[in-house]
Amino acid sequence: MKISDYLSEELCLMELKAKNKKDVIKEIAEELDKHGAVVDRSKFVKDVLEREELGSTGIGDGVAIPHARTESVSGFLIGFGRSKNGVEFKALDGEPVSLFFLMGAHPDELNLYLRLLAELSKLLMNNAFRTELKNAKTSKDIVEIVKRFEAK
């Protein structure tokens, strides 16, 4: 399984309206919910925010991977959001975040969750990958970029 097996064009928000951490998570979660991936959206958002309290998932270089293992989703899900101006996310490097991958996994999907979280983290260490995501014009471009870099 790969990130691209779960990330679809419909789950990529190219211009987030949110101006803070909580609203970013809510905005992407709403899109995931619209496409049937979430069982209980308010609980999913709550669980992700509780995970954020343990330590920010803003990993630096303008990227955050908010995530949670939760019964408020069935299986595994991932959504993408991009903020043109960046959002304060308490990232490790103290810089605003513009690229967000929101992930959720049912507790029964622990192995898949950990594997895909590791795979995504590895992809995001690549400066060219991050740059292409920042410069992508469409949600289709986002999915194609992910597929291309996964294949490397």
N, C-alpha and C positions, 0 to 999 in steps of 0.2 A: 504494500500500500504506500501511496505517495500523497503529498499535500494536494497535488492537482486532481487526485481522485475525489476530493471533497470540496475543493474551491471552485465555484462556478461564477460565471459573469454576473448572475443575479445577486450574488453575495459580495460583490465588490462595489463599495461606495467611493466614488472618485473625488467627491468634494464634501467632506464632513462639515456639518453646520456647527457641531459642538465646540465649545470653548474651554471645557474642563474635562478632567478624567472621567467623572461619573457620567457626564452627558455623552462622551465618546462611546463608552461601554453600552449605554442605553440605546444610542442611535444604531450601532452595529447590531446589537441584540434584537432590536425591532425588525431589522431587515431579515435576520436569521429566522425570526418568528414568522414573518410573512410567508416564508417559503417552507414552513412546516417542520423546521429542524428543532424547535424548542417546545418542550412540554409545558413549562411554566416560566414565562419571560421574567416576571418580577423576581422570582426565586433565583433564576439564572443570574440576573444582574446583581442581586444581593450576594450570591455565592462568589461571583467574580470580584466584587468589591471587598468582600471579606478576605479573599486570597491576596488582594492588593495591600491590605493592612499588614500582612506578614512580611511584605517587602515588595517594592515596586517592580513591576515587570517591564519597566522602561530600561532596556538593556544598553542604551547608548546609541550613538550614530543616528539619532532621529527615529529610532524603532522601539516599539513596545509590543509585547505578546501577552496581553491580559488573558488569563485562562483559569479554568476551575474544573475539578472533577465534581460532578453534581448529578443528582437524580432528576434535575429539572430539564435534562436533555435525554433524548434516546440515541444511543450510539455515540458517534463522534461528529462534531461540526466545527467549521471554521469560516470566518468572514473577514473581509479586508476593508479597511477604511483609510483614506488619505486626507490629511489636513494641509491645505495650502500654506497657512501661516504657522502651523505647529501649535501644539498644546502642551502646557506645563503638566508633566506626568511624573515628576520626581524621579526622572531617569538617573541612572548611575553616573552619567557624565554631567548632570545638571542642565542639559540642553533640552529645548522643546522637542516634542515628538511629532513627526508628520506621517509616519507609516505605522499602521496598527493591524495586527492579526489577532482577532478575538477567537479563542478556542474553548470548546467545552466538550467534556466526555463523561458519559455515564460511568460510574465506578466499576462496572463490569468490563470496561474497555481500557483498563489501566495500561496494558502492554502496548496497544495501538497508540494511545495518548502519549506515552513516554517516547515511543519511537518517532512519532510525527513531530512532537515538540523538539526533539533533538535534531531531526532533519531540517525543520524550519530554522532553528537557531544556527545551524551550519550554513544554510543558504544565506542567511542575513549577515553573516560575517564577511561575505563577499561584497566589496565596495561597488563593483560593476552591477551586481544584482540590485542593490539598494538604489543606485543611480537610475537604472532603467525603470524601477518601480516609481520613482519620483517623477520621471519624465514621461511615463506612459500617458497616452491620450484617452484610451477607453478601457472599460472593464475587460473587454476581450483581450486587449494588450496585456493586462495584468496576468490573466490566466496563461497566456502564451509565454510570457516571461518566466513564470514559475515552471512551466513544463520544460522550457529550453534549459534552464539552469539545473533542474533535476536530472536531466539527461547527461549532464557533464560529469 
